Amino acid sequence: MNKRTAEESKRIILAAARTVFVEQGYTHANMRDIARVAGISVGGLYLYFKNKEELYQTFMLDWMNNLNDRTHEALAKFEDPVGAITAFISISIDFARTHKEMIILQGRERGFSFGIDLKRDFFRERRKRIADIVRKGIETGVFSACDVENTAKVIFNILRGFAVSMVIDEDALFSAEDCVNLVVHGLLRRNDG
């Protein structure tokens, strides 16, 4: 099997895993169903993943990396902190809306704790990116002085609240623009004159 074929096979397996995990949840999904949806044998599936847990973690990591890559690409276009925080918030909300089934899957699967370190690392990285933007905004005089780490936590948790609302209370959803306006206007430095 050449490298291209192996990469393509893995992509097909991850797409099938997404379908099965979203439809059945992690607990009820099994490797046989994932193999069937991927159009490969169960033995072929085990050549790539030793078990369902490893496949799920790879699937989640792929999803997290996709969001981080999109965020990184967007942030590279902005020197100004207002543009950067706007991009971060917009991408986070749009990504959650676009991948609503993933958010619902995570909400449904609160009972298992494997992969928690992976999620914690992902969340820490997201908060760090926000903190870097806020810090730069303070250093350049665009944002008011504030506790950078706590501000990053607040912004991050506003975005997490959006994701949770997708599962529990869709009436509580808000637009990226409304979120950006609230955050940016709260951060902008005001002239005291």
Secondary structure by P-SEA (a helix, b strand, c coil): ccaaaaaaaaaaaaaaaaaaaaacccccccaaaaaaaacccaaaaaaccccaaaaaaaaaaaaaaaaaaaaaaaaaacccaaaaaaaaaaaaaaaaaaaaaaaaaaaaacccccaaaaaaaaaaaaaaaaaaaaaaaaaaccccccaaaaaaaaaaaaaaaaaaaacccccccccaaaaaaaaaaaccccccc
